[in-house]
């Protein structure tokens, strides 16, 4: 049995065949051209991105280096100020202790002088004379009482200034600790590269926290701490000078009392 005959399909002319081939070729040529332009643009974008990345990385490293230098400089300044505060606290504490001993030592001379005045009040008749010895005894009592008052005031001021120095030292310590932490963070950031481990994409890495301060505010904060430490140290030195002067006056009162005792002994003989 013979095979059934197939229905003849639509026939195209030779010109239509050539036209179709030219259209396909033109479309392919156009797509290749578009693809070439996209590849060129992508290559240009890669080069620009690579150059910008290298430049930004270099610029960021330079800025980080400058920042590290600035933080390290303030760290050194704060450490120097903290050391000066520590030295001054020790000196003021020692001077305060010496003044307390000097104040305690004035009690006996004052009692002796008052006792001398009391005994001399026991004289009778024409022996009850306002002589130079009595005047000197009264002057000594006034001098010792004045020195005691100044010593007590100086000791009180020294105690208050020690509290100020401790507060300043605490502020310097806190600022110094923050500088050390910031320095460690910045140095870690400076050491990072694209090949460093444990690097991942962070969400919104360029955000600025609401509690952040400006570089000017940051510098002013440390300047204030250093200036306050300098002022506290200067005030402490003045207090130590005042206490030294008061202690020297105590020594003068001892010399004066010795002369008065000698005069009393000469008078008794």
C-alpha positions in Angstrom: 0.0 0.0 0.0 1.5 3.3 -1.0 2.2 6.2 1.7 -0.3 9.0 1.8 0.8 12.1 0.1 1.9 15.2 2.2 0.2 18.5 1.9 2.6 20.8 0.2 3.9 23.7 2.6 4.1 27.4 1.8 6.9 28.1 -0.6 9.1 31.3 -0.5 10.8 32.9 -3.3 14.6 33.2 -3.5 14.4 36.9 -2.9 12.4 36.4 0.3 15.0 33.8 1.4 17.8 36.3 0.8 15.9 39.0 2.6 15.2 36.8 5.6 18.9 35.9 5.8 20.0 39.5 5.6 17.5 40.4 8.4 18.8 37.7 10.7 22.4 38.7 9.9 21.6 42.4 10.6 19.9 41.5 13.9 22.8 39.4 15.0 25.3 42.1 13.9 23.3 44.7 16.0 23.2 42.5 19.0 26.9 41.8 18.8 27.5 45.6 18.6 25.3 46.2 21.6 27.1 43.4 23.5 30.5 44.9 22.5 29.4 48.3 23.9 28.2 46.7 27.1 31.4 44.9 27.5 33.4 48.0 26.9 31.3 50.0 29.4 31.7 47.2 31.9 35.4 47.2 31.4 35.6 50.9 31.8 33.4 50.8 34.9 35.6 48.1 36.4 38.8 50.1 35.7 37.2 53.3 37.2 35.9 51.4 40.2 39.3 49.8 40.8 41.1 53.1 40.5 38.6 54.8 42.7 38.8 52.0 45.3 42.6 52.1 45.3 42.5 55.9 45.6 39.8 55.9 48.4 41.7 53.2 50.2 44.9 55.2 50.0 43.1 58.4 51.1 41.4 56.6 54.0 44.7 55.1 55.1 46.3 58.5 55.1 43.4 60.0 57.1 43.6 57.1 59.5 47.3 57.6 59.9 46.7 61.3 60.6 44.0 60.4 63.1 46.2 57.9 64.9 49.0 60.5 65.2 46.5 63.0 66.6 45.0 60.6 69.1 48.5 59.4 70.1 49.6 63.0 70.6 46.6 63.7 72.9 47.3 60.4 74.7 50.8 61.6 75.5 49.6 65.0 76.6 47.0 63.4 78.9 49.5 60.9 80.3 51.9 63.8 81.1 49.1 65.8 82.8 48.0 62.7 84.8 51.6 62.2 86.0 51.9 65.8 87.1 48.6 65.5 88.9 49.8 62.3 90.7 53.1 64.0 91.7 51.2 67.1 93.0 48.8 64.9 94.9 51.7 63.2 96.7 53.4 66.5 97.4 50.2 68.1 98.7 49.4 65.1 100.8 52.9 65.2 102.3 52.6 69.0 102.9 49.2 68.5 104.5 50.6 65.9 106.9 53.5 68.1 107.8 51.1 71.0 108.5 48.9 68.7 110.7 52.0 67.7 112.7 53.0 71.4 112.9 49.5 72.3 114.1 49.6 69.6 116.7 53.0 70.8 117.9 51.7 74.3 118.5 49.3 73.1 121.3 52.1 72.7 123.9 53.8 76.1 123.2 50.5 77.8 123.4 49.7 76.1 126.7 53.1 77.1 128.1 52.7 80.7 127.0 49.2 80.9 128.5 50.5 79.2 131.7 53.3 81.8 131.9 50.7 84.6 131.6 48.5 83.0 134.2 51.4 82.6 136.6 52.6 86.1 136.1 49.1 87.3 137.0 49.7 85.9 140.5 52.2 88.7 141.3 51.2 91.1 144.0 51.6 94.8 144.7 54.2 96.6 142.7 55.5 93.3 141.3 52.4 93.2 139.0 54.1 95.1 136.2 53.3 95.2 132.5 56.9 94.5 131.5 58.3 93.6 128.0 58.2 89.9 128.9 54.4 90.0 129.4 54.1 91.9 126.1 56.2 89.3 124.3 54.2 86.5 125.9 50.9 88.1 124.6 52.5 88.6 121.2 53.5 84.9 121.2 50.0 83.8 122.1 48.6 85.9 119.3 51.2 84.6 116.9 50.6 81.0 117.7 46.8 81.4 117.6 47.1 83.2 114.3 49.4 80.5 112.9 47.0 77.8 114.2 44.2 79.5 112.4 46.2 79.8 109.2 47.3 76.2 109.4 43.8 74.9 110.0 42.6 77.0 107.0 45.5 75.7 104.9 44.8 72.1 105.9 41.1 72.5 105.0 42.0 74.1 101.6 44.5 71.2 101.0 41.8 68.7 101.7 39.4 70.4 99.3 42.1 70.7 96.7 43.0 67.0 97.1 39.4 66.2 96.2 39.6 68.5 93.2 42.8 66.8 92.1 41.3 63.3 92.5 38.3 64.4 90.4 40.6 65.8 87.8 42.7 62.6 87.8 39.5 60.6 87.4 38.5 62.7 84.4 42.0 62.4 82.9 41.9 58.6 83.4 38.6 58.3 81.6 39.7 60.4 78.7 43.0 58.6 78.5 41.2 55.2 78.5 38.9 56.4 75.7 42.0 57.6 73.7 43.7 54.2 74.2 40.6 52.4 73.0 40.2 54.7 70.0 43.8 54.2 69.2 43.5 50.4 69.2 40.4 50.6 66.9 42.0 53.0 64.5 45.2 50.9 64.3 43.1 47.8 63.7 41.3 49.6 60.9 44.5 50.7 59.4 45.8 47.1 59.3 42.8 45.8 57.4 43.0 44.8 53.7 40.7 43.1 51.2 42.4 39.9 52.2 41.8 40.2 55.9 39.8 37.5 57.6 36.3 38.0 59.2 35.3 40.8 56.9 31.7 41.0 55.9 29.2 43.5 54.5 27.8 45.8 57.2 24.5 47.5 56.9 24.7 51.3 56.4 28.4 51.5 57.4 28.6 55.3 56.8 25.9 56.2 59.3 26.8 58.7 62.0 25.6 57.8 65.5 23.5 60.5 67.2 25.9 60.7 70.1 28.9 61.4 68.0 31.0 64.6 68.4 32.8 66.7 65.9 36.6 66.8 65.7 36.5 70.3 67.1 34.4 69.2 70.1 36.6 66.2 70.6 39.7 68.3 70.8 38.1 70.9 73.0 37.1 68.2 75.5 40.7 67.1 75.9 41.9 70.7 76.0 39.5 71.4 78.8 40.7 68.4 80.8 44.3 69.3 80.4 43.7 73.0 81.2 41.7 72.0 84.3 44.5 69.7 85.5 47.1 72.5 85.0 44.9 74.9 86.9 44.4 72.4 89.8 48.1 71.7 90.0 48.9 75.5 90.1 46.4 76.0 92.8 47.8 73.1 94.8 51.3 74.6 94.5 50.0 77.9 96.0 48.4 76.0 98.9 51.7 74.2 99.6 53.6 77.5 99.6 51.1 78.9 102.1 51.4 75.9 104.3 55.2 76.1 104.1 55.0 79.8 105.2 52.8 78.9 108.1 55.1 76.2 109.2 58.0 78.6 109.1 56.0 81.0 111.3 55.6 78.1 113.8 59.4 77.8 113.9 59.7 81.5 114.5 57.2 81.2 117.4 59.4 78.5 118.9 62.4 80.8 118.7 60.4 83.7 120.3 59.2 81.4 123.1 62.8 80.3 123.9 63.8 84.0 124.2 60.9 84.7 126.4 61.6 81.7 128.7 65.2 82.9 128.9 64.0 86.3 129.9 61.7 84.9 132.5 64.6 82.9 134.0 66.8 85.9 134.0 64.0 87.9 135.7 63.5 85.2 138.3 67.1 85.3 139.2 
